Amino acid sequence: MSPALSNQTKRWQEMDAAHHLHPFTTHKELAAKGARVITHAEGVYLYDSEGKRMLDGMAGLWCVNVGYGRKELAEAGAKALTELPYYNNFFQTTNPYAAELSEKLSTLTPQGLDRFFFANSGSEANDSFVKMVRFFWNLQGRPEKKTIISRKQGYHGVTMAAASLSGIPSMHPQADLPLPGFAHIDYPYWYGQGGDSDPREFGLKIAKSLEDKILELGADKVAAFVAEPVQGAGGLIIPPETYWPEIQRICKKHDVLLHADEVICGFGRTGNWFGSHTFDIAPDSMAMAKGMTSGYQALSAVAVGPRMGEVLFNASEEWSHGFTYSGHPVACAVALANIEVMETEKLVEKCGGETGAYFQKKLATLQTHPLVGETRGVGLLGAIEIVKDKKTRERFDGDVGTMCRNHCFESGLVMRGIGSTMVLSPPLTISHAELDELFELAVKALDLTARELGVL
Ligand SMILES: *Cc1c(COP(=O)(O)O)cnc(C)c1O
């Protein structure tokens, strides 16, 4: 720990190191360094306990779509906390916020996805989907149709079922996952794996691995295919345009349900309300979370279309599933206020229009940087591939993503590193001037990284 830190910061770091088990953290390393303590935030900026300001190019964990410090959301939450701080939705009960939110969501989701189950996190939404789809096929008299196919480098959360759906290799061995009944196929990462191939052909080839897997397992054994419209935590993978139409054709042909994990793509991130709109996907169900409340409250949902919806709504047996906090009044009230801000300020239109276009234009300018092999993006999502050799796409040895991320932090920017891919996902409220600042800081961090690697 640096001696320059205030006593208050040091006390927090000591408490934290002694007692706080963090998500996705190497604790030995953390204890040696001391955690960064974030104390407040406003707009697109975070402030730590030493008063250092950082531009949050990740909107937290891809979630703070309306930016920090929004009074509208705080006030809606406070009002609900005063009127009805809690009541459950079990046993034929509801609350006004959950009822209004489910109706509101039905106006935003793709055609037919009009019924919602509420949970508290993206993981729980996907986990609930797994139970829902098993129940669905059981009710259909098809108990054999149970295996779920998802993709390598997919991220669907951390519960036993959600981590089994996920295809990031480091997530499996510690907990002896995946569980039985989950299979993983290739993912459409053209820059990393497509070589000299035409992206359109590569998209078709990777989509075909779904059909191969279905035929290998037997279509009568496959319940669903689960995928993010754009893979987020797995490295911001934007599929070639041939990919999604072919995937949908295959799912239909083999009667495999399509579940879109919209936890990142939902709520404007790709320039439309949902990634399914942007990529013209008609899923049977979707998971949503993150941007649903802009991270101000823990809330998620599974949206189901008519196929599953009719069966679940008309089942004469009770669905034995649900969380104490499913449809929590405070979380639902905050989600409604969040959606209202997004509508009033036309944030989805801006992300699909001028803000997104300006972001993508600035992102593309990074391609001239000596370290950058490719940039790609959609809406307010952006990826920067760090390479040693632009022609062969050869990578540096070692963790350059973390190296670059650390230079970003020092320069006052939060940009995430995934392998050697840097990713950006700023609040949808970000201004052009703030985007100018973001990319200035990104270039500075890339320069510092290049210097450390001996390239500049
Ligand atoms: C973050 C994320 C999840 C998991 O959400 P949690 O709220 O962390 O459980 C699931 N799917 C995707 C695509 C995500 O990005």
The ligand as a MOL file (V3000), in Angstrom:
LIG
                    3D

  0  0  0     0  0            999 V3000
M  V30 BEGIN CTAB
M  V30 COUNTS 15 15 0 0 0
M  V30 BEGIN ATOM
M  V30 1 C -23.4630 -10.0760 -16.7100 0
M  V30 2 C -24.0840 -11.1040 -17.5410 0
M  V30 3 C -24.8310 -12.1460 -16.9780 0
M  V30 4 C -24.8880 -12.3930 -15.5020 0
M  V30 5 O -25.5410 -11.3690 -14.8150 0
M  V30 6 P -25.3390 -11.2610 -13.2230 0
M  V30 7 O -26.2930 -10.1670 -12.8710 0
M  V30 8 O -23.8980 -10.9110 -12.9850 0
M  V30 9 O -25.7020 -12.5570 -12.6450 0
M  V30 10 C -25.5020 -13.0100 -17.8360 0
M  V30 11 N -25.4120 -12.8730 -19.1550 0
M  V30 12 C -24.6980 -11.8900 -19.7340 0
M  V30 13 C -24.6780 -11.7700 -21.2200 0
M  V30 14 C -23.9830 -10.9970 -18.9440 0
M  V30 15 O -23.2360 -10.0670 -19.5090 0
M  V30 END ATOM
M  V30 BEGIN BOND
M  V30 1 1 1 2
M  V30 2 1 2 3
M  V30 3 2 2 14
M  V30 4 1 3 4
M  V30 5 2 3 10
M  V30 6 1 4 5
M  V30 7 1 5 6
M  V30 8 2 6 7
M  V30 9 1 6 8
M  V30 10 1 6 9
M  V30 11 1 10 11
M  V30 12 2 11 12
M  V30 13 1 12 13
M  V30 14 1 12 14
M  V30 15 1 14 15
M  V30 END BOND
M  V30 END CTAB
M  END
